[in-house]
Amino acid sequence: MKLASRTTRITPSPTLQLSATVKALVAQGQRVFDFTAGEPSFDSPDAAKQAAVNAIQAGFTKYTAVTGIDELKDAIIEKFQTDQGLTYSRSQIVVSCGAKHTLFNLALALFEVGDEVIIPSPYWVSYPEQILVADATPVFLPTSEANNFAIDISALKAIITEQTKAIILNSPCNPTGSMYDRETLEGIAALAIQHNLLVISDEIYEKMIYDDHQHCSIATVNPDMVHHTVIVNGVSKTYSMTGWRIGYAAGPEPILKAMGNIQSQSTSNPTSIAQKAAVGALQGGSQFIAHMVKELNVRRRAIVEGFNRISGIHCPMPAGAFYAFPNVTKLLGRRFQGKALATPFDLADFLLNEAKVACVPGEPFGANSHLRFSYTGPLTVIEEGIHQLATAIERLQ
Ligand SMILES: Cc1ncc(COP(=O)(O)O)c(C=O)c1O
C-alpha cells in the first residue's frame, strides 16, 4: 500500500523517541541520567487531582462540548484577563488535547499549498513538521547565540514574501530558554500588521521565568495586535500536567471557529475529566507554580554552572523554560576510540553510551552546535549526571 506523501515529508518526534529509548534502558536495569524529558518531574497539583477525582465520582465522564466546557473556558478567559489584560469571549477559545494538538488544529485551519510560515531558528521540533503536514512551507529565520537568540527585525523583514501567512513565536523558547523583549515584539507586530500576517504566539512556558525577566505577549504590544495573534498555551508545563493533555488557544473568532470544526471531526472534546482537572489547576494552582519555579531556578543554576566548568562547553544562562542549551562546538571533531564525533548527534550518542547521560542533540531544533538538556529532574541527578558527562568528555582526544 502506498502511503500518503505527507508521511514521507515528516519525521517522528525525536524527543519522544529518545525518551522511549531511555525508558527502555532503564527497564533493562541500567542507570541513566535522563535530561531528555520535556516535562517537569513534579507531581500535578492537588487542586487538579482532586477536581479530577470529583469529576469521576460525579459521573462527569461523557462527551462534552467539542471546544471545551464553559467552566474551563471561563477559567482560561480569567487567566488572560488577569495575566495579560486581554479580553476574550468563549467563542474565541478552543480547548484541545494538549498545546501540540492546538497547534496542529491551527496549522490545518490556516495553511495550505503555497503558504510560507516563518519560524525563528532554533525552534521547537514540531513547528516545521506540522506546517509540512498542512502542505505549507516552513521558512527559517536564523538567530544567533551571540545575540541571545533575539530576532533581528531587518532579517525578518527580508524574508517576508507575498506567500508569507504567519510567523510562529515561542517565548520563553524551547530549546534556547531565551525570551523576546517588548521592543522586539513591537517590531514584529508592526511588520505583522503591515503585511497582514498572523502571529502564532506559543506561550506554554510563560510562567517559567527567572531572575528579573518578564513575559510579554505580542498580543498586548498595541491595540491592533490582538486581531493578528493566536495565543497558544496549556496546563502541561505550568502545572506539570503533561499526561492530562489539555492545551488551548485564544484569538480571532473565525480562526478559532475553524479550529473547532476540525477538532469536531477528529478528536471531539478533550477528556472530560482532564478538563475539570485543568479548571482545578487554573483556579487553585498558583502556589504550586511558585514552588516549582523556585526549585527549577536552583536546578537551572546548577546545570549551567556545571556545564561552564567543563572545558570545551559554553552554556548561556536561560531566561525561561526549563532547558539548558550548551554550545559544544569545541567538542565537535574530537575522537573517541578513533572515531570522530562530528555532530551534536554523534556527541549525544557518545554521552548516552559512555556516560549514561541522555540529552537531545541540536539538529532536530535546527541547531548544529548545541545539545539540549532538560533540567527538570532532581538536583542530585543533575549534579551526578554532569559529573559523569565531564568524566566522559575527558576521555575524548
Ligand atoms: C514550545 C512547546 N510548545 C508546545 C508544546 C506541547 O505541549 P503539550 O504537552 O501541551 O502538547 C511543547 C512541549 O514540549 C513545547 O515545548
The ligand as a Tripos MOL2 file, in Angstrom:
@<TRIPOS>MOLECULE
LIG
   16    16     1     0     0
SMALL
NO_CHARGES

@<TRIPOS>ATOM
      1 C1          7.2620   25.0280   22.7550 C.3       1 LIG1
      2 C2          6.2690   23.9620   23.0100 C.ar      1 LIG1
      3 N1          5.0100   24.1210   22.5630 N.ar      1 LIG1
      4 C3          4.0760   23.1820   22.7670 C.ar      1 LIG1
      5 C4          4.3730   22.0080   23.4400 C.ar      1 LIG1
      6 C5          3.2870   20.9820   23.6010 C.3       1 LIG1
      7 O1          2.7920   20.8950   24.8640 O.3       1 LIG1
      8 P1          1.5930   19.9100   25.2300 P.3       1 LIG1
      9 O2          2.1500   18.8990   26.1700 O.co2     1 LIG1
     10 O3          0.5530   20.7660   25.8740 O.co2     1 LIG1
     11 O4          1.0950   19.2900   23.9640 O.co2     1 LIG1
     12 C6          5.6740   21.7960   23.9140 C.ar      1 LIG1
     13 C7          6.0270   20.5420   24.5940 C.2       1 LIG1
     14 O5          7.1480   20.1230   24.6480 O.2       1 LIG1
     15 C8          6.6370   22.8060   23.7040 C.ar      1 LIG1
     16 O6          7.8810   22.6740   24.1570 O.3       1 LIG1
@<TRIPOS>BOND
     1     1     2 1
     2     2     3 ar
     3     2    15 ar
     4     3     4 ar
     5     4     5 ar
     6     5     6 1
     7     5    12 ar
     8     6     7 1
     9     7     8 1
    10     8     9 2
    11     8    10 1
    12     8    11 1
    13    12    13 1
    14    12    15 ar
    15    13    14 2
    16    15    16 1
@<TRIPOS>SUBSTRUCTURE
     1 LIG1         1 GROUP 0 **** ****
